[in-house]
Amino acid sequence: MQWYVLRVASNKEMRVRDALEKKMRTEGITSVGRIIVPVEHVKRIRGGKQRVVTRKLYPGYVFMELETKEGGHPHDDAWYIIKETMGVGDFVGTDGIPTPMRDTDVAKMLKEAEKPEEAPNIKVEFQKGDIVKINEGAFENFEGVVDSIDSERGVVRVIVSIFGRSTPLDIEYWQIEKV
């Protein structure tokens, strides 16, 4: 079996995966192996409250392990079920023949898909030296430069010029935006 990439409707990846797994199981199709939608768990902090959000790493795609015939086409019974599933587009490939993923890409995708969800990261889109504008709080509409990022707490230290003096401010990452 080799891994293939299946195009699906955006925001329907999980439904397509569940539907395909259920159909393959009930029909007894053995030419299809694992079906995966790689996700990452990201910690978001808003207003001092933390929540963990699941984010798809490859929106619009489902990865599936598949056994093909000699010409590279999937077996007819599996192909019919895949094409008839709501939200499914087509395989990534040429001339209607699915192209198998390279081993390095498969290893990377499987590593990302099997990450433990116990330690989610806070997603901060800023880097040291970025010029940002403060959107909320006492220093609203001030511009400054990112000095450091504490991704553990979701806090960004911004150097702002107040009355001609450089002043460091600790601000939650969602209260600022890049200029």
N, CA and C of each residue as an Amber inpcrd file, in Angstrom:
protein
   537
   0.8380000  -1.1890000   0.0000000   0.0000000   0.0000000   0.0000000
   0.8750000   1.2410000   0.0000000   0.3950000   2.2600000  -0.6930000
   1.1000000   3.5420000  -0.7280000   0.1410000   4.6340000  -0.2880000
   0.7020000   5.7890000   0.0580000  -0.1060000   6.9160000   0.5170000
  -0.4400000   7.8220000  -0.6590000  -1.6860000   8.3080000  -0.6740000
  -2.1660000   9.2110000  -1.7120000  -2.8730000  10.3890000  -1.0710000
  -2.9750000  11.4860000  -1.8180000  -3.6230000  12.7000000  -1.3320000
  -4.9500000  12.8540000  -2.0650000  -6.0150000  13.0360000  -1.2870000
  -7.3570000  13.1680000  -1.8390000  -7.8460000  14.5940000  -1.5820000
  -8.2490000  15.2940000  -2.6510000  -8.8050000  16.6470000  -2.4960000
 -10.2410000  16.5270000  -2.0160000 -10.5790000  17.3330000  -1.0190000
 -11.9480000  17.3330000  -0.4970000 -12.4050000  18.7710000  -0.2900000
 -13.6960000  18.9490000  -0.0630000 -14.2410000  20.2830000   0.1930000
 -13.6610000  20.8190000   1.5000000 -13.3590000  22.1060000   1.5140000
 -12.8090000  22.7230000   2.7240000 -13.7940000  22.6060000   3.8720000
 -13.2540000  22.4230000   5.0490000 -14.0090000  22.2520000   6.2930000
 -14.8690000  20.9960000   6.3040000 -14.6440000  20.0800000   5.3830000
 -15.3730000  18.8020000   5.3540000 -14.4140000  17.6220000   5.5240000
 -13.1540000  17.9050000   5.8470000 -12.1360000  16.8550000   5.9030000
 -12.4920000  15.7500000   6.9030000 -12.9140000  16.1420000   8.0970000
 -13.2300000  15.1480000   9.1350000 -14.4600000  14.3280000   8.7500000
 -15.4750000  14.9860000   8.2080000 -16.6850000  14.2690000   7.7870000
 -16.3680000  13.2720000   6.6830000 -15.5460000  13.6980000   5.7100000
 -15.1710000  12.8070000   4.6080000 -14.3900000  11.6180000   5.1510000
 -13.4310000  11.8810000   6.0450000 -12.6400000  10.7920000   6.6260000
 -13.5440000   9.7830000   7.3460000 -14.4430000  10.2970000   8.2010000
 -15.3360000   9.4080000   8.9490000 -16.2540000   8.6170000   8.0200000
 -16.7920000   9.2910000   6.9910000 -17.6880000   8.6220000   6.0440000
 -16.9400000   7.5350000   5.2760000 -15.7170000   7.8430000   4.8200000
 -14.9360000   6.8510000   4.0700000 -14.5900000   5.6450000   4.9420000
 -14.1600000   5.9090000   6.1870000 -13.8200000   4.8000000   7.0790000
 -15.0290000   3.9010000   7.3150000 -16.1790000   4.5190000   7.5440000
 -17.3990000   3.7550000   7.8030000 -17.8010000   2.9310000   6.5700000
 -17.7760000   3.5620000   5.3880000 -18.1630000   2.8570000   4.1540000
 -17.2150000   1.7060000   3.8410000 -15.9080000   1.9330000   4.0180000
 -14.9230000   0.8840000   3.7310000 -15.1080000  -0.2940000   4.6860000
 -15.4170000   0.0070000   5.9430000 -15.6170000  -1.0410000   6.9420000
 -16.8850000  -1.8530000   6.6290000 -17.9880000  -1.1570000   6.3140000
 -19.2430000  -1.8710000   6.0630000 -19.2060000  -2.6760000   4.7630000
 -18.4890000  -2.1800000   3.7630000 -18.3900000  -2.8890000   2.4840000
 -17.2950000  -3.9500000   2.5010000 -16.4430000  -3.9420000   3.5180000
 -15.3730000  -4.9310000   3.6130000 -14.2550000  -4.7050000   2.6230000
 -13.9990000  -3.4610000   2.2700000 -12.9370000  -3.1210000   1.3110000
 -11.5910000  -3.2170000   2.0300000 -10.6950000  -4.0380000   1.4940000
  -9.3800000  -4.2120000   2.1240000  -8.2740000  -3.4780000   1.3740000
  -8.5860000  -2.8870000   0.2300000  -7.5490000  -2.1950000  -0.5500000
  -7.2980000  -0.7840000  -0.0370000  -8.0490000  -0.3610000   0.9910000
  -7.8330000   0.9520000   1.5960000  -7.3850000   0.7470000   3.0320000
  -6.2780000   1.3930000   3.3930000  -5.7500000   1.2820000   4.7600000
  -6.2000000   2.4540000   5.6110000  -5.2210000   3.1280000   6.2060000
  -5.5270000   4.2520000   7.0900000  -5.9580000   5.4810000   6.2920000
  -6.8370000   6.2790000   6.9170000  -7.2780000   7.5470000   6.3370000
  -7.0250000   8.6010000   7.4080000  -6.2200000   9.6220000   7.0730000
  -5.7420000  10.5660000   8.0880000  -5.9860000  12.0130000   7.6730000
  -6.3650000  12.8370000   8.6500000  -6.4140000  14.2920000   8.5050000
  -5.4910000  14.8470000   9.5960000  -4.2410000  15.2310000   9.2550000
  -3.3130000  15.7260000  10.2720000  -3.7890000  17.0630000  10.8690000
  -3.7650000  17.1490000  12.1960000  -4.1690000  18.3660000  12.9030000
  -3.1180000  18.7110000  13.9390000  -3.1350000  19.9650000  14.3660000
  -2.3020000  20.3870000  15.4880000  -3.2010000  21.0560000  16.5080000
  -2.8070000  20.9700000  17.7510000  -3.5760000  21.5740000  18.8340000
  -2.8490000  22.8520000  19.2490000  -3.5610000  23.9720000  19.1540000
  -2.9710000  25.2800000  19.4150000  -3.6970000  25.9100000  20.5930000
  -2.9090000  26.4680000  21.5190000  -3.4840000  27.1470000  22.6740000
  -3.7140000  28.6090000  22.3050000  -4.9250000  29.1030000  22.5390000
  -5.2560000  30.5020000  22.2690000  -5.6070000  31.1690000  23.5900000
  -5.1540000  32.3810000  23.7620000  -5.4710000  33.1430000  24.9650000
  -6.2110000  34.3920000  24.5350000  -7.4060000  34.5640000  25.0450000
  -8.2140000  35.7520000  24.7690000  -8.7860000  36.2410000  26.0780000
  -8.5260000  37.4760000  26.4060000  -9.0760000  38.0510000  27.6320000
  -8.6520000  37.2920000  28.8730000  -7.4430000  36.7340000  28.8590000
  -6.9380000  36.0060000  30.0110000  -7.4150000  34.5660000  30.0950000
  -8.2920000  34.1280000  29.1830000  -8.7920000  32.7530000  29.2080000
  -8.0880000  31.9410000  28.1380000  -7.6600000  30.7420000  28.5340000
  -6.9890000  29.8530000  27.5930000  -7.9690000  28.8260000  27.0570000
  -7.8580000  28.5280000  25.7720000  -8.5830000  27.4020000  25.2140000
  -7.7190000  26.7430000  24.1540000  -7.9300000  25.4600000  23.9850000
  -7.1590000  24.6960000  23.0140000  -8.0330000  24.4960000  21.7760000
  -7.4800000  24.8700000  20.6210000  -8.2080000  24.7860000  19.3610000
  -7.4990000  23.7640000  18.4700000  -8.2750000  23.0120000  17.7130000
  -7.7130000  22.0630000  16.7550000  -7.6810000  22.7290000  15.3880000
  -6.4990000  22.6960000  14.7630000  -6.3230000  23.3310000  13.4630000
  -5.7800000  22.3070000  12.4760000  -6.3850000  22.2320000  11.2950000
  -5.9340000  21.2890000  10.2670000  -4.6320000  21.7910000   9.6510000
  -3.6800000  20.8920000   9.5000000  -2.3980000  21.2690000   8.9170000
  -2.4720000  21.4140000   7.3990000  -3.3470000  20.6400000   6.7600000
  -3.4910000  20.6820000   5.3050000  -4.9720000  20.8300000   4.9620000
  -5.5220000  22.0430000   5.0580000  -6.9520000  22.2140000   4.7770000
  -7.2850000  21.8200000   3.3380000  -8.3830000  21.0900000   3.1790000
  -8.8260000  20.6850000   1.8530000  -8.2400000  19.3710000   1.3730000
  -7.4850000  18.6600000   2.2390000  -6.8670000  17.3970000   1.8270000
  -7.0450000  16.3170000   2.8850000  -7.2150000  15.0920000   2.4140000
  -7.2620000  13.9100000   3.2660000  -6.2070000  12.9500000   2.7160000
  -5.4490000  12.3280000   3.6050000  -4.4020000  11.3930000   3.1930000
  -4.9140000   9.9740000   3.4070000  -4.7160000   9.1180000   2.4010000
  -5.1850000   7.7420000   2.5590000  -4.1760000   6.7450000   2.0100000
  -4.0980000   5.6260000   2.7230000  -3.2550000   4.5130000   2.3310000
  -4.0950000   3.6460000   1.4070000  -3.5680000   3.3450000   0.2290000
  -4.3910000   2.7160000  -0.7960000  -3.5710000   1.7210000  -1.5990000
  -4.1870000   0.6200000  -1.9320000  -3.5770000  -0.3790000  -2.8110000
  -4.1600000  -0.1520000  -4.2050000  -3.3010000  -0.0560000  -5.2180000
  -3.7830000   0.2270000  -6.5710000  -3.5630000  -0.9670000  -7.5000000
  -4.2460000  -0.9070000  -8.6390000  -4.0380000  -1.9230000  -9.6800000
  -2.7300000  -1.6140000 -10.3950000  -2.3660000  -2.4460000 -11.3690000
  -1.0880000  -2.2770000 -12.0650000  -0.9550000  -0.9540000 -12.7890000
  -2.0170000  -0.4180000 -13.3450000  -1.9480000   0.8460000 -14.0790000
  -1.8840000   2.0710000 -13.1730000  -1.9970000   1.8580000 -11.8700000
  -1.9480000   2.9810000 -10.9420000  -3.3220000   3.4370000 -10.4960000
  -4.3740000   2.8660000 -11.0680000  -5.7370000   3.2200000 -10.6730000
  -6.1370000   2.4530000  -9.4210000  -6.9730000   3.0550000  -8.5710000
  -7.4840000   2.3250000  -7.4000000  -8.4050000   1.1870000  -7.8660000
  -8.5820000   0.1910000  -7.0070000  -9.5130000  -0.9010000  -7.3250000
 -10.9030000  -0.3110000  -7.5170000 -11.6880000  -0.9000000  -8.4260000
 -12.9820000  -0.3410000  -8.8160000 -13.9510000  -0.1800000  -7.6450000
 -14.0150000  -1.1870000  -6.7530000 -14.9620000  -1.0930000  -5.6440000
 -14.6000000   0.0630000  -4.7040000 -13.3160000   0.2200000  -4.4110000
 -12.8700000   1.3260000  -3.5490000 -13.0610000   2.6690000  -4.2680000
 -12.7100000   2.7150000  -5.5390000 -12.8210000   3.9520000  -6.3150000
 -14.2610000   4.4460000  -6.3630000 -15.2090000   3.5350000  -6.5630000
 -16.6220000   3.9100000  -6.6150000 -17.0700000   4.5110000  -5.2740000
 -16.6820000   3.8900000  -4.1780000 -17.0710000   4.3900000  -2.8540000
 -16.4480000   5.7610000  -2.5880000 -15.1890000   5.9160000  -2.9630000
 -14.4990000   7.1980000  -2.7410000 -15.1790000   8.3060000  -3.5420000
 -15.4330000   8.0650000  -4.8320000 -16.0250000   9.0980000  -5.6970000
 -17.4540000   9.4430000  -5.2990000 -18.1990000   8.4810000  -4.7400000
 -19.5890000   8.7130000  -4.3740000 -19.7480000   9.3480000  -2.9880000
 -18.6550000   9.5170000  -2.2780000 -18.7250000  10.1320000  -0.9490000
 -18.8670000  11.6410000  -1.1040000 -19.7980000  12.2140000  -0.3770000
 -20.0830000  13.6500000  -0.4790000 -18.8770000  14.4710000  -0.0040000
 -18.4910000  15.4640000  -0.7860000 -17.3830000  16.3480000  -0.4260000
 -16.0550000  15.9450000  -1.0220000 -15.9840000  14.7920000  -1.7040000
 -14.7270000  14.3170000  -2.2830000 -14.5370000  14.8910000  -3.6710000
 -13.3360000  15.3790000  -3.9430000 -12.9850000  15.8660000  -5.2670000
 -12.3240000  14.7540000  -6.0540000 -11.0040000  14.7980000  -6.1270000
 -10.2490000  13.8100000  -6.8820000  -8.9020000  13.6170000  -6.1980000
  -8.1680000  12.6030000  -6.6120000  -6.8200000  12.3950000  -6.1040000
  -5.8650000  13.3800000  -6.7510000  -4.8000000  13.7170000  -6.0520000
  -3.7390000  14.5250000  -6.6320000  -2.9590000  13.5930000  -7.5510000
  -2.8560000  13.9800000  -8.8140000  -2.1640000  13.1340000  -9.7790000
  -2.2850000  13.6940000 -11.1780000  -1.9420000  12.8620000 -12.1640000
  -1.9590000  13.2760000 -13.5570000  -2.8520000  12.3510000 -14.3690000
  -3.6460000  12.9170000 -15.2670000  -4.5000000  12.1700000 -16.1860000
  -5.4110000  11.1750000 -15.4580000  -5.9180000  11.5630000 -14.3020000
  -6.8370000  10.6990000 -13.5640000  -6.1670000   9.5680000 -12.8120000
  -4.8430000   9.5000000 -12.8790000  -4.1050000   8.4590000 -12.1600000
  -3.4980000   9.0960000 -10.9110000  -3.8390000   8.5970000  -9.7230000
  -3.2870000   9.1740000  -8.4900000  -1.7700000   9.0050000  -8.4270000
  -1.1040000  10.0500000  -7.9540000   0.3400000   9.9960000  -7.7830000
   0.6430000   9.6870000  -6.3230000   1.4220000   8.6100000  -6.0690000
   1.7470000   8.2850000  -4.6760000   2.6790000   9.3300000  -4.0710000
   2.5610000   9.5110000  -2.7460000   3.4120000  10.4630000  -2.0420000
   4.8270000   9.8930000  -1.9160000   5.8200000  10.7820000  -1.8600000
   7.1970000  10.3490000  -1.6290000   7.3470000   9.8930000  -0.1810000
   8.2850000   9.0110000   0.0670000   8.4930000   8.4650000   1.4070000
   8.8320000   9.5500000   2.4230000   9.5960000  10.5630000   2.0030000
   9.9540000  11.6420000   2.9340000   8.7160000  12.4430000   3.3320000
   7.8250000  12.6850000   2.3540000   6.5900000  13.4160000   2.6470000
   5.6700000  12.6030000   3.5490000   5.6220000  11.2940000   3.3130000
   4.7930000  10.4130000   4.1530000   5.3070000  10.4280000   5.5840000
   6.6280000  10.3260000   5.7460000   7.2130000  10.3270000   7.0920000
   6.9120000  11.6390000   7.8170000   7.0220000  12.7560000   7.1140000
   6.7350000  14.0600000   7.7050000   5.2610000  14.1590000   8.1060000
   4.3580000  13.7380000   7.2200000   2.9200000  13.8120000   7.4800000
   2.5380000  12.9190000   8.6580000   3.0760000  11.7000000   8.7020000
   2.7570000  10.7850000   9.7960000   3.3010000  11.2980000  11.1310000
   4.4790000  11.9090000  11.0920000   5.0550000  12.4710000  12.3230000
   4.1620000  13.5910000  12.8530000   3.6790000  14.4610000  11.9410000
   2.7960000  15.5580000  12.3450000   1.4540000  15.0340000  12.8460000
   0.9530000  13.9770000  12.2060000  -0.3560000  13.4420000  12.5640000
  -0.3430000  12.7180000  13.8980000   0.8060000  12.2010000  14.2960000
   0.8850000  11.4080000  15.5130000   1.4860000  12.1650000  16.6890000
   1.5610000  13.4970000  16.6050000   2.0680000  14.2930000  17.7280000
   1.1180000  14.1530000  18.9050000   1.6570000  14.0850000  20.1130000
   0.7580000  14.0290000  21.2680000   0.0560000  15.3620000  21.4610000
  -1.1910000  15.3090000  21.9040000  -1.9540000  16.5350000  22.0780000
  -1.8680000  17.1000000  23.4850000  -1.0030000  16.5120000  24.3180000
  -0.9480000  16.9480000  25.7020000  -0.2740000  18.3070000  25.8850000
   0.5820000  18.7220000  24.9750000   1.3130000  19.9770000  25.1460000
   1.0930000  20.8980000  23.9540000  -0.0790000  21.5170000  23.8350000
  -0.3070000  22.4110000  22.7010000   0.5200000  23.6840000  22.8280000
   0.8200000  24.2750000  21.7010000   1.5880000  25.5110000  21.6550000
   0.6630000  26.7040000  21.5090000   1.1430000  27.8600000  21.9510000
   0.4260000  29.0990000  21.6830000   0.9390000  29.6110000  20.3490000
   0.0240000  29.8890000  19.4530000   0.4060000  30.3440000  18.1200000
   0.5640000  31.8590000  18.1430000   1.7910000  32.3370000  18.0110000
   2.0780000  33.7690000  17.9920000   2.7270000  34.0710000  16.6470000
   2.1370000  35.0030000  15.8970000   2.6060000  35.2870000  14.5480000
   3.6730000  36.3770000  14.4950000   4.1830000  36.7920000  15.6320000
   5.1420000  37.8930000  15.6680000   6.5490000  37.3690000  15.8980000
   7.5230000  38.1940000  15.4710000   8.9290000  37.8870000  15.6990000
   9.6000000  39.1160000  16.2850000  10.7310000  38.9200000  16.9230000
  11.4740000  40.0310000  17.4920000  11.8440000  41.0110000  16.3830000
  11.5710000  42.2940000  16.6150000  11.8890000  43.3260000  15.6450000
  10.7080000  43.7600000  14.7900000   9.5910000  43.0460000  14.8520000
   8.3950000  43.4260000  14.0910000   7.8030000  44.7170000  14.6400000
   7.3160000  45.5720000  13.7460000   6.6300000  46.7960000  14.1510000
   5.1510000  46.4610000  14.2880000   4.5860000  46.7820000  15.4640000
   3.2010000  46.4240000  15.7470000   2.4250000  47.6320000  16.2470000
   1.1010000  47.5050000  16.1480000   0.1960000  48.5380000  16.6520000
  -0.6690000  47.9020000  17.7260000  -0.8660000  48.6030000  18.8410000
  -1.6770000  48.0950000  19.9440000  -3.1350000  48.4310000  19.6520000
  -4.0180000  47.4080000  19.7240000  -5.4320000  47.5680000  19.3910000
  -6.3270000  47.7720000  20.5990000  -5.8870000  47.3430000  21.7710000
  -6.7330000  47.4000000  22.9610000  -5.9330000  47.8380000  24.1680000
  -6.6570000  48.3150000  25.1730000  -6.0320000  48.6500000  26.4470000
  -5.6960000  50.1250000  26.5610000  -4.9440000  50.4430000  27.6030000
  -4.6030000  51.8320000  27.8960000  -3.7010000  52.4580000  26.8350000
  -2.9560000  51.6310000  26.1110000  -2.0220000  52.1410000  25.1080000
  -2.5340000  51.9120000  23.6860000  -3.8490000  51.9240000  23.5080000
  -4.4670000  51.7060000  22.2110000  -3.9580000  52.7480000  21.2100000
  -3.7090000  52.2990000  19.9610000  -3.2190000  53.1080000  18.8400000
  -1.7510000  53.4860000  18.9500000  -1.0220000  53.0230000  19.9640000
   0.4150000  53.2330000  20.0370000   1.1020000  52.2210000  19.1310000
   2.2270000  52.6230000  18.5400000   3.0280000  51.7030000  17.7390000
   4.3330000  51.4500000  18.4640000   4.8530000  50.2250000  18.2930000
   6.0980000  49.8700000  18.9450000   6.7870000  48.7350000  18.2190000
   7.8930000  48.2700000  18.8100000   8.7020000  47.2050000  18.2290000
   8.6930000  46.0190000  19.1940000   8.4880000  44.8190000  18.6510000
   8.4880000  43.6100000  19.4740000   9.9010000  43.3680000  19.9890000
  10.0180000  43.2520000  21.3250000  11.3170000  43.0230000  21.9620000
  11.5100000  41.5490000  22.2950000  10.4610000  40.9150000  22.8460000
  10.5490000  39.4970000  23.1830000   9.1490000  38.8910000  23.1940000
   9.1100000  37.5630000  23.1120000   7.8390000  36.8460000  23.0860000
   7.8750000  35.7400000  24.1300000   6.8940000  35.7250000  25.0140000
   6.7400000  34.6570000  25.9990000   5.5790000  33.7870000  25.5330000
   5.8910000  32.7480000  24.7340000   4.8320000  31.9190000  24.1610000
   4.1630000  31.0540000  25.2190000   4.8040000  30.8510000  26.3480000
   4.2030000  30.0830000  27.4440000   2.9600000  30.7920000  27.9870000
   3.0640000  32.1120000  28.1760000   1.9470000  32.8920000  28.7220000
   1.1550000  33.6200000  27.6450000   1.6610000  33.6700000  26.4040000
   0.9660000  34.3800000  25.3320000   1.1420000  35.8790000  25.4350000
   2.2970000  36.2980000  25.9670000   2.5590000  37.7210000  26.1920000
   3.7130000  38.1680000  25.3070000   3.5760000  39.3540000  24.7340000
   4.6070000  39.9400000  23.8840000   5.0960000  41.2250000  24.5470000
   6.4110000  41.3690000  24.6620000   6.9730000  42.6120000  25.1980000
   7.2240000  43.5470000  24.0230000   6.5820000  44.7250000  24.0870000
   6.6740000  45.7190000  23.0220000   7.3400000  46.9670000  23.5900000
   8.3120000  47.5170000  22.8520000   8.9720000  48.7610000  23.2440000
   8.2270000  49.9040000  22.5580000   7.6200000  50.7840000  23.3760000
   6.8170000  51.8940000  22.8790000   7.4770000  53.1960000  23.3340000
   7.3910000  54.2140000  22.4980000   7.9320000  55.5220000  22.8500000
   6.8200000  56.3570000  23.4880000   6.9580000  56.6360000  24.8010000
   5.9890000  57.4360000  25.5300000   6.7160000  58.6770000  26.0460000
   6.2520000  59.8500000  25.6320000   6.8830000  61.1270000  25.9780000
   8.3720000  61.1260000  25.6510000   8.7330000  60.5180000  24.5070000
  10.1160000  60.5300000  24.0450000  11.0090000  59.5040000  24.7070000
  10.4680000  58.6640000  25.5950000  11.2840000  57.6480000  26.2670000
  10.8090000  56.2570000  25.8540000  11.7440000  55.3590000  25.6600000
  11.3960000  53.9820000  25.3200000  10.8990000  53.2610000  26.5610000
   9.7040000  52.7040000  26.4610000   9.0860000  52.0310000  27.5970000
   8.6530000  50.6240000  27.1910000   9.0880000  49.5860000  27.9300000
   8.6430000  48.2260000  27.6040000   7.2450000  47.9570000  28.1780000
   6.3870000  47.3490000  27.3730000   5.0400000  46.9720000  27.8070000
   4.8380000  45.4880000  27.5580000   4.2570000  44.7870000  28.5260000
   3.8880000  43.3890000  28.3320000   2.4150000  43.3470000  27.9250000
   2.1500000  42.8810000  26.7060000   0.8020000  42.9010000  26.1430000
   0.4740000  41.5100000  25.6230000  -0.7810000  41.0710000  25.8100000
  -1.1960000  39.7850000  25.2700000  -1.1690000  39.8610000  23.7400000
  -0.7870000  38.7440000  23.1150000  -0.5390000  38.7560000  21.6700000
  -1.7670000  39.1210000  20.8420000  -2.9600000  38.8770000  21.3300000
  -4.1580000  39.1630000  20.5490000  -4.5340000  40.6470000  20.5980000
  -3.8450000  41.4350000  21.4410000  -4.1340000  42.8590000  21.5470000
  -3.2960000  43.6900000  20.5870000  -2.4490000  43.0530000  19.8020000
  -1.5860000  43.7930000  18.8730000  -1.7290000  43.2070000  17.4600000
  -1.3400000  44.0140000  16.4790000  -1.3220000  43.5560000  15.0810000
  -0.1080000  44.1290000  14.3930000   0.3660000  43.4310000  13.3470000
   1.5100000  43.9210000  12.5790000   1.1110000  45.1420000  11.7800000
   2.0620000  46.0530000  11.6120000   1.8120000  47.2580000  10.8240000
   2.2820000  47.0070000   9.4060000
